[in-house]
């Protein structure tokens, strides 16, 4: 039986706490330390109390000498922390995005390959059975595809400061967009060739556009748009649109309106970002005479689907499997760079007020 993977957890925010909980409960991991720049002045969840605490990353690496590092800090630290971890001989799990520039992203992937270490990115939709089904069905619709995806989040209560601080590192269509353009790339299996982005600054406390919209064109003729906004002014109307249309019909994810948490708007509830009620599959075929639809829409109900914590558990189970079974992660690493390239091109398009052609 493989020995436990000794892991250092960096960042104890929303995602860091969830991943740390997964390591704590997974018998294949042993947490050797928790690190964040202000961890000693903040409350630690009960299940995580007793682990060594560090406020300096270099010290944490030196003292714990981990087999793996879980990076869940602000995005502008991701590349630096990953490179230090890889150079220290550790495998890396990293929350998305891989980096804040393509150059840094490519450098991290290159080093992981050179060091023969596992680099797993927190693309949570890749372990979500409903989204896997959505992609599977979407791939049956023919080509080209039209993909419409968004995730607008109303910032209030606990999410107000979280979004305000996060936007210092990345604008919404970059931070959240990597998930959804990755879905587009899986649906099409095609190469992105052109990106156009628009943005607006509606939030006085943010010095960057807190709303954005990107359009991407693929070399098979498929097109997709993604919309994201954060802020206390964001509307709750149509905050969750997830569908794909092709010559043979359409596939749509329908959000569950029943599970509302008091004190938190639906759009800022992290479980609502991934949770689905059903997948609706519309067939476009019509009868020769009256042109009525030949087949009724199919509804795939998604009962007992994993919640946010269970998805994090699945991600960490995959990370452990990748380490113990030496899984080839080439496709996942290349996909992470590809999705980041698209969303950063959208930000460039906003800043330069032009369409960006991808090489």
N, C-alpha and C positions, 0 to 999 in steps of 0.2 A: 504493500500500500504506500502511495507517495507520501512523503513527509509534508507537514503543513507549510503552506506558503506564508511567510512572515511579511506582513504588509503594513506600510506607513500610510495613513490616511491624511491627505492635505485638504483643508477646507471643510468646515462643518456647518455650512449653510443648508439650504433646502435639499440640494442633491447630495452634499457630503454626508449629512446625517442619515439619509436613506441608504447610501452605499455602505457607510460604517455599520449600520444596523445589519445589513446583509452579510458583511464579513464577520460580525460578532456571532451571528447565528449559524454560519456555514462552517461545519467542522473541518473543512479543507483549508481554512485560513486561520492565522493567528495575528491579531492586531498588535503591533509592537510600538505604536505611537500614534497620537493625534496631533496635527499641527495646523495652526492658523496664527495670523499675526497678533490676534488679541484673544486667544483662546482661554487664557488664565483669568480673564475678567468677565467671561460670559458663562451662563449656565450650561452644564453638560447633561445630556439626556441620561436618565438613571441607568439604562442598560450599558452605557459607555463609560460610566464612572469607574475609576481605578486604573485606566490605561495611562501611560506616560504622556504628558502634555509638553508641547514645544511651540515656541513663538518664532523660532528662527529655522528656516528650511535647511540650510546647510548643516546646522548643528543636528537637526533631526536625522538627516541622512547619515551623518558621521557616527552618531551614537547608536542608532538602531540597526544600521547595516541591513536594510530590508531586502527580501527577495523581490518585492514588488512595491510600487508606489501608486496610490490612487489619487489623482489630481482633480480636485473639485473646487478650485479657487477661481478668482475672477479671470476672465478670458485672457487679459493682457499678461498674465503670468504663465499661461499654459506651456508655451514653447520653451521658455527658460527652465521651468521646473522639470519638464520632460527630458530635456537634454541633460540636465544634471543627474537625473535618476538613471537614464540609460548609461551615462558615463560611469556611474557608480555600480553598474552591473545589475540593475533592477529591471524587471518587466514593468510596463506602464499601462494602467487603465486611466483614461482621461475623459472627463466630461467634454461634450462638444462646446465650442468648435476646437479643432486641432490647434489653431493659432489665430492671430489677427492679421497676418499677411501670408500670401502664398509662399514667399521665400522661406519664412520660418516653418511653415507646414511641411514643405518639401525637405527641409533640413532635418526635421524630427523624424520623418519617415525614412529618409536615407540613413540616419544614424541607427534607427531600430533594426534596419536590415543589416548594416555593417556589424552591429553588436550581436546579431542573432537573438534579439529579445522580442517578446510579444508586445504589441502596441494595439490595444483595444479601445475604440472610441465609443462614447456613450450615446449611440444612435438607438434610443430606446424603442423606436417604432420597428426596428429590425427583429426584435424579440417579441413583438406584440402579435398574437394570433389573428386578431381582427384586421390589422393592417397588412399582415401577410396574405390573408384571404382577399382583401381589397386589391392588392397588387396582382395576385393570381388571376382574379376575375377580369381586372382591367387589361391584362395582357391578351385576353380573348376577343377584344373589341375591334381588332383590325387596326390599320394605320391610314392616315395619321391620327394621333390622339390630341384631344383638347383637354387640358388638365387645369382644374380650378381649385385652389387650396388657399385657406387663410387661417390665421389665429390672432385675433385682436383680443387684448387683455385690458380690462378696466383696472386701474391701479387705485386701490383704496385699502385702508387698514394695514395689515402686515405686508401687502405687496407694494405699497406706496414707496417705501424706502428701498426695497429690493429692486424694483424696476428703475428707480432714479439712480441708484448706484451702478446697476448693470449697464445702463446706457452710456456711462463714462467709458466703458470698454468697447461696446459694440451696439450699433443701432438694431432695432427689432428685426428687420428683414434679414440681417446677417446672423444674429444670435439664434433665432428660432428657425430661420429660413433654411439652414443646412439640413434639417430633418426632412423638410417637404420637397426641396429640390432633389434630395437623395431619392425620395419616393418617385419623383418624376423620372429620374434617370433609370430606376429599376423598371418602371412601367414601360418606357420606350426602348431601353437597351441601346439608345442612340447617343450620338455625340452632340453636346451643346455647341452652338456656333455663334449665337448672337444674344445679347442681353440688353434690356432697356429698363432703367429704374426711375421712379419719381418719388419724391418725398416731401414732407411738410413738418415744420416745427410748430407744434400746438401747445407745448408744455413749457411755460416760462422757466421752470426749474431745470430743464434739460438744455444743454447747449448744442445738441445735435437733433436731426429730424427724429421725432418719436413716432412718426407714421411713415410707412413706405409701401411701395407696390413695385414688383418686378415682373417683367415679361421675359421669357426665354424661348428661343427657337432652336429646334434640333435638326440634325442633318437628314432625318427621315420625313421632315415636314411637320412633325408634331410641335405643338406650342403649349405653353403653360404660363399661368400667372399665380403669384403668391403675394398675399397682402398681410401685413402685420403692423400693429400699433400698440403702444403702451401709454398709459396716462389716465388720470382721473376723469378726463373728458370723453374717453372712448365709449362708443355705443355698444350696448349688449345685443343689438339687432344684427343678425347674420354674422356673429363673431366666429362661427364654426362652420365653414363651408369646405367640404371635401368630396369632390367628384371628378370623374373622368368620363369623357365622351369620345366614342369612336364610330366608324361607319356602321358597326353592327349593334350599337346601343350605348348604354351608359351604366356606370356603377357609382353609387353614392353611399357615403357613410352618414348615418343619421345620429346626431347626438342624443343622449338620454336626458330628457327634461325633468326627470323625476327626482334625481338625487341632488338636491340643493342644500348647501351648507349655510347655516345662519351666520351672518356677519361677513361672508365672503361672496362676492359676485361670481356668477357661474364662469365668466371668462377668465377670472384670476384663480379659480380653483384648479390646482395642478392635476387632479384626477380627471377633470373634464377635458384636459388637453389630449388625452389618449383614449378615454372611455367612449364606447359606442353602444348604441341600442340595437342597431340592425344595419345590414348592408342591403341596399336595394339594387337589384340587377334588372335594368330595363332592356328589352329586346326590340330592335328597330324593324324587324321583318314585318311587312304588311301583305295582306291578301291581294291577289291580282285584281279582283273586282272592286269592292267597296273601300279597299285600302285600310281596312281595320287591322289592328295588330294581331298577328298570328298567335303570339304567346303572351300570357299575362306576365307582369313583372314578378320576379322572384324575390322573396324576402328571406335573408339569412339572419336568423336571430343569434345574437352574440351573448348568450347567457353564461354566467359564471366566468366572465373574462377577468384577467388579472387586474388588480388595482395598481396604483403607482409604486407602492412598496414591493409588491410581488414582481413587477417588471424589473425593478432594480435588483431584486434577488436573482432573476433570470440572467440579467447582464453579468452579474458577478459569478454565477455558476458557469457561464460561457467563458469568462476570463480564466477561471480555474481550469476548465477543460482545455482551453487553448495552451496553457502553460504545461499541464501534465501530459497532454497528448501531442504536443508540438504541432498544433494546427497551423496550416499555411494561411496567413492573414493578408496576403497580397491584395486580394480583391477589396477587402474592407478598407485597407489603408488608402488604396488608390481612389476608392469611392469617396472617402472623407476629404481628400485633397480636391477632387472634382467638384463636389458640392460646395466647398468653400470658395473655389474659384468662381463659381457662378454668382454666389451672393456678394462677394467682394466686387465683382464686375458691376453688379447692380448699384452698389454704393458709389463706385467710380462714376457710373453713368449719372447718378444724382448730382454728384459734385461737379462734374464736367459738362452736364447738360447735353449729353450725346449718347447715341447707341454705341455699345462696346462690342467689337468683334473679337471672338475668342479664337486664338490660334489653333 
